């Protein structure tokens, strides 16, 4: 399939979004080399970062599809592009924590790495100017970020399912998944209607997993050494950012046969 980049739609911190000609239900997500932290207050970049994050996100989304966790990934284009189902993203960051680190560790003055008895799901309001404040389930409902209790439950259950799959996924590459952030959205039925991808619209128009899953959105610690292998290297001025992103990328691509399994399944389905 030849995808033709259309109009520019949106500029994010790490990605830009474009339309795709003749495919109103899809978007072209372009991963950039920019690095940002602390809600955009600290910025940098390195050459090749966009390609590394695209590759990691693509591998993870394909793996999740193979595990029956539906998401927006459709195809990779060039070195830094991803064709995705177009979603209206809700303004909630859904964070899952296996150990305490970052903002929640700071808030309660607990040490980083403190284990949790079971994974913790938290919501944050996606609003850089406010510093992405914590949102309770009740607030998410009261402020209309979700329509009903069923949607809150869906987000929590789906985030925990993703955590289960990703913990094993990273573990097999020698990495411990400390925490991560997910974003969800819905497709617009009128855009999906009549398009080639109509069959993709889930019957209840439930939330679909979107955005990216990469070293920018996960905390990953080396299982043997405990070294931080993610954006904390940039946040905490630890150096070796580029090397860590590259190492995680290579470890995942080397050690993950399940994605090939998913692609085999796709090929078989076509026969
Ligand atoms: N995270 C993210 N984007 C954000 C905030 C957090 O991708 O805007 C990720 C972050 O990389 C970490 C997890 O979500 O893996 C939990 O982040 P936390 O709430 O601890 O915030 P932080 O310490 O990053 O401010």
Boltz pocket constraint, residues with backbone or C-beta under 6 A from the ligand:
constraints:
  - pocket:
      binder: B
      contacts: [[A, 93], [A, 95], [A, 96], [A, 101], [A, 102], [A, 103], [A, 104], [A, 132], [A, 179], [A, 180], [A, 181], [A, 215], [A, 216], [A, 217], [A, 218], [A, 219], [A, 231]]
      max_distance: 6.0
